[in-house]
Amino acid sequence: MVVVDNTFATPIKQNPLSLGANLVLHSASKFLGGHADALGGVACGAKDVIEKLYHYREINGASLAPMDAYSLLRGMKTLCLRIERQNESALIIAQWLQQHPLIEQVNYPGLESHPHHQIAKSQMRGYGGVLSFSVKGGLDSIKTFLPKLKYAHMAANLGCVETVVGPPVVTSHVECTAEERAAAEIPEGLVRYSCGIEDVQDLIQDLKQALTEIG
Ligand SMILES: Cc1ncc(COP(=O)(O)O)c(C=O)c1O
């Protein structure tokens, strides 16, 4: 069984079931809801698989809270508009970061230099609103650089209307050892950047001024 977490791509940009996956999962708390104000999840697949999940969910009591259901439904009304904007901004920011002398590496499948660019191009209609980059000077540099950002919120979250940044070393991969992060090719100075819907030139200016702090 092939299970795809499509949270980053969203159904607007990629449809794994039509590409042969059996089950597609989304953290609806991210792009689907889009406002960082509700927790929920989505599982999509063939009826027999979903029936099993539905039953498991029933006996475990993981019901969506009414207010979260309302917030997610309301958030999804603007999903398409938000995703178009966030995808466009992410590509522009990735390209801008790539030419910055203080940036070591930019990871974004929309960049032609990304090892999986051709696969992404063939199966996606956009490359997502999330990118990551590593800064020269590693963790010491990002400790200086991140607090200087005026528009980006520092949090472990992603996929909302506000731009959110978080170093994996203290967010998504905080529970790994330094050796495990190295094995997973996650530099200690990596920054995850989830584009919001702010003006992209404002976001670039913000990155520019914050990077001068370590330059
Ligand atoms: C790609 C991806 N999938 C799933 C999840 C889990 O989301 P939730 O906390 O809504 O269960 C996350 C959380 O960061 C995520 O980034």
The ligand as an ORCA input file, in Angstrom:
! r2SCAN-3c Opt
* xyz 0 1
  C       3.833     17.149      6.366
  C       3.124     17.007      7.683
  N       2.212     16.032      7.820
  C       1.543     15.844      8.989
  C       1.772     16.657     10.076
  C       1.000     16.386     11.360
  O       0.046     17.363     11.517
  P      -0.993     17.441     12.744
  O      -0.232     18.070     13.853
  O      -2.101     18.293     12.237
  O      -1.381     16.050     13.045
  C       2.718     17.664      9.975
  C       2.984     18.533     11.142
  O       3.877     19.358     11.131
  C       3.402     17.862      8.747
  O       4.311     18.844      8.605
*
